[in-house]
């Protein structure tokens, strides 16, 4: 493509935007794939851009947004959807720079903070996760008002069983409600990109071009063999480097790769299969690297020591101590078990090139932008569903795509470690699969029961779909409807509608008579079969189970059903959500979670009324841990052994449990999850939780956040349950109070006596306990502290005059204490005056 077409100044975009791109971001000329996308983008067409990592997909999207908001549809709004909170924050910073230059307000939607609500209402461009957008469309339909352009980043994650269905439903709903809005999808290379583009009626831009060449190679023991190079096109011959043998021990190829790239001035990302492997690899590499630096480059050690000390000061776990030790050698690990502050510190140090190597799990490849000169995928297998499985090609390509930093590295090096059997023979097989082989097709995950029941309830409760015909037509517009036969889609919907009716989340308001005509194309063999004597095509549908089951049933309880219940939902059937179903959809929980919570909470009310078995905070946390919305902590092998601490805990609390699982490992996982939460709200130190249960601080925080949200959902569900008689409603209220108390303790991580103090800004559970030990029980007590006690508090470790001053100022702002008004003589009543 010629220079004029690639020149930013020739695109016809607003001058202030062009000047910003050129002067602030230093971009004068577009990359070839960016230029290929511009005609469709600037004409307002739906566009799908499938190009490699670091090839400038985001800039294409930004240009599309600015074109819509400032040129094609002035006064309209844009939405930028990302799959992860970390990516949302990254895009927010880039768009804020853009917004400040163009006078556009940027909003963020990733949680429930009150400040977010104001941003969402006022912004011109909303950056949000798929889940947040779905939640907003359920509870706040006006979020789509004036929207002219929607960007879906990391679109290939449609293939993810957890995030994919929500992204799919969001795009289907946007197309349904905003048929004229421009949809821009940004994706890595996938096998069936044309089919995905057809679904969204998008122009397709596919390219293998990269701003930094990427050399793919296999590493068998220490023997490196380049296999292909990717820049403007994918090649297996031209410009490939020669095979070579690395220096280092065969038993530690990651060290050989790190020392080799360090000598060349580059950095290394090592991808491993598990958190434990990430920590172990980082520890070994850090020790070797520290010795190497002491000998060859000692002047960098003071800065690394300073980083280590910062991490050590904020560490509250053995994992944090290990991280602080690793970075002394310029190496760190990165996984979801780290706390946010630790991840941020590590990511910034790597971007600033203070760290030379990160050992990470594959989640890093789907997260923040952290490229390096060299990527080594050490583990190509992962333990999944009880067995070791090869990683998908798409996932490995995502990891390898992190190699090569634009403007810093002349070439990116993507290495695949070959292990098992004859490493050299394995190298050829690995190259055929991951370098020369095709990327998998993306498939819809919406047909899975959890996704279908979740989004089907939402479509009725908050999506305005009331008839079976309207429901079928909407879901036919999803990617599932695009790729599957209509009969399969409609049978899946019918089965789940029956379950939702059975569980009283929806009700039929009109029983119709119009039968479904699926109009599927019959395969060619059917015509020949029907022409044969005595062959006919039956129209009887398969019988679906009337309700989903949770766990196993005894064979003796299974019987042939002769129920007259509805098996086919007529097209003119009409539905509405029950008050319970409507609230479940607004709470954004799986209807099966609500069903499990209802079952357990009803048992709890009966226990309270009959005064039989106990109902405790542990009971409620264990019940929440049984729901599919909670990510359970899985027990380790030794915890499943007879006589283990976890087994003993399960035996002790058996009478408190409101629900059980017939699967032993899951049952122990539920007890472990509730026990971890109990440790937290009983003020157990994070180090002790890690030592006793093996749960890292990052996991403690993520589970307690989930627990708090689901306890709130449980309370809302309980208060909308209509099965109890009026005489028992007082007991229901008592249980609702216990749910609220438990939730407050889980959120604060403290015992009940500290709940008032932890409401004060800058006072967490540890500081609140310090105040409690000084006799301070309420915020008002803080204001009544003597000067002597204040001096004593200021002298304590972790406090100081500045912090104490801030705490007192915040209490004064929220204090409800009023100064006593001086009495006035003319307010004193006269003798005999009536008081009104």
Secondary structure, DSSP 8 states (H G I E B T S, - for coil): --HHHHBGGGS---HHHHHHHHHTS---B--HHHHHHHHHHHTT--EEEE--TTS-HHHHHHHHHHIIIIIISTT-EEEEEESSHHHHHHHHHHHHHHHHHHT--EEEESS--HHHHHHHHH-SEEEEEHHHHHHHHHH-GGGGTTEEEEEESSGGGGG-TTTHHHHHHHHHHHHHH-TTSEEEEEE---TTHHHHHHHTT-EEEE----SSEEEEEEEETTEEEEEEEESSSEESSTT----EE-SS-TT-HHHHHHHHHHHTT--EEEE-SSHHHHHHHHHHHHHHHHHHHHHH-GGGHHHHHHHHHHHHHT--SHHHHHHHHHGGGTEEEE-TTS-HHHHHHHHHHHHTTS--EEEE-GGGGGSS---BSEEEE---EEEETTEEEE--HHHHHHHHTTB--TTT-SEEEEEEEE-SSSHHHHHHHHIIIIISS--------TTSHHHHHHHHHHHHHTS---BHHHHHHHHHTSHHHHHS-HHHHHHHHHHHHHHHHHTTSEEEEE-------------HHHHHHHHSTT-----------SS--SS---GGG----------S--TT-EEEE-HHHHHHHHHT--HHHHHHHHHHHHHHHHHHHHT-S---HHHHHHHHHTSTTS------GGGGSTT-HHHHHHHHTGGG-S---SSHHHHHHHHHHHHHHHHHHTT--HHHHHHHH---HHHHHHHHHHHHHHHHHHHHHHHT---S-GGGHHHHHHHHHHHHHHHHHHHHTS-GGGTTGGGSTT--HHHHHHHHHTT--SHHHHHT--HHHHHHHHTSTT--HHHHHHHHHHHHHH----------GGGS--TT----
